[in-house]
Amino acid sequence: MLLTIEVERHRGEYVEPRIEDHESGCVFHIHEDDITAEGAVAFADALTSQARRWTFRSPDVPRGPRIPISMELREDMPEGIAIVIDDRPDSIKYKVRAGLIKQHAGDAITTSQSERSPDWQRVPAQYIAHLKAS
């Protein structure tokens, strides 16, 4: 099953950023003051792509290490680039175009992800090249 990540922007009364799991992925709940509409779309896309390299550990497998996860807001992102994820076995670093999300929301999300990381494991990558008719 392919995981899908959603980002839901909340209006009205302020809500702290949080992650809600569901069977096919999760929802990042973030107040509209903390993330732009453009940021929500970019994060949903980037996090869905990233999540497809991870799966829950089965109950018979010991928990893994806690992975440090950080987010850096950057003023100098290349034109048209919203988010770059450096996803390594020992750390995950998000570089995000400044203005898409507030730092405290990014920190809340990455802290939550890091706390949850021992229950996840990487899945092997598979790349497929299709033959092209000449």
N, C-alpha and C positions, 0 to 999 in steps of 0.2 A: 504494500500500500504506500502510495506517495503522500508525504506529509504536505500540508498546506498551512501557511502562516497568514493570519489576517491581522490587520491593524485597525482597531476601531477607535475613532476620535469621539470623545464624549463632550457634550455641550452642557451648559448649566453649571450646577454645583461642582466644585473641583473634586476630582478623584485622583488619588496617587496612582502612578503607573504600576501596572501589575500584569501578570501572565495567567491566562486561564487555559488549561489543557482541555482538549476534547479528543475524540477517537481518531480523527484524521489530521491532527496537528494542534495548533493553539491559537489563541487570540491575545494580542497585546492590547490592553486597554490603556489609552493615554488621553488625557484631557486636551481639548483643542488649543488651549493656551500653550501646551508643551510641544506640539508637533503640528506642522502645516499639513494641508491636504496633500500637497505634492510630496512631502516627507512620508506621509502614511503610505502612499502608493509605492514609493521607492523602497521603503523598509519591508513592506509585504512581499515585494518581488525579490529583494536581496535575501531576506530571511528564509523565504520558501526555497530558493535555490540552495542556500547553505544547509537547511534542514534535511534535504534529500541525501546528504552525505552522512547522516546520523540516524541511529535507531535506539529505542529503549533497550537497556540490558535486560535479558531474561532473568526471572527470579533465581535461577540456579547459578548465575554468574555473580561473583563478588563485585561490589561497587568499585568503580574506578577512582582515579585521583580527581581532586577538584582542579579544574582548569581556570587559570586567571583570564578574565575577559575584560577588555577595556574599550572605551570609545573616545576618539579624539575628534573634536569639531575643527574643521580646516577651512580657512579663508581661501587657500590657494589650490583648490581642486581643479583638475583639468576641465576644460569646457565640456559641458554635457554630462559629466560624471557626478552622480549623487552620493554613492556609497562604494567603498572598496573594503572587502572583508579579507583579511589575512588569517586564514583558518589553518592553524598548525596543530599537531598532536599535543603540544605543551602550552599553547596559548591561542587566544583568538583576539584580534585587534580590528576594530572598526574605524575607518577613516570616513568621516561624514562631512558633506558640504555644510558649512556654518549656515544657520538660519532654518534648517529643516527640522531640527529637534533641539530642545533646550538641554544643556549639559546635565541638569539634575534628573531629567527624565531618562536620558541615556545611561547615567550612572545607576539609576534604579533598575533599569532593564538588564544591564550587564551584570550587576550584582546578583539579581535573581537567576540569570542564566548560569553564572558561575556556581551558585549554591546547588543548582539542579544538575550540573555537569557529571557528577559521579554516577548518575543513573542512566547515562547515555554512552553509546560507543559508536565509533566510526564504522561505516560500511565501506567495503572496497569500492573503488571507483571503477566504472566500466565505460569505455569509450568505443563507439562503433562508427566505422566509416563505411558508407554505402558505395557500391560500384556505380559509376556514372556511365551511361551509354555514350559511345564515341561517335 
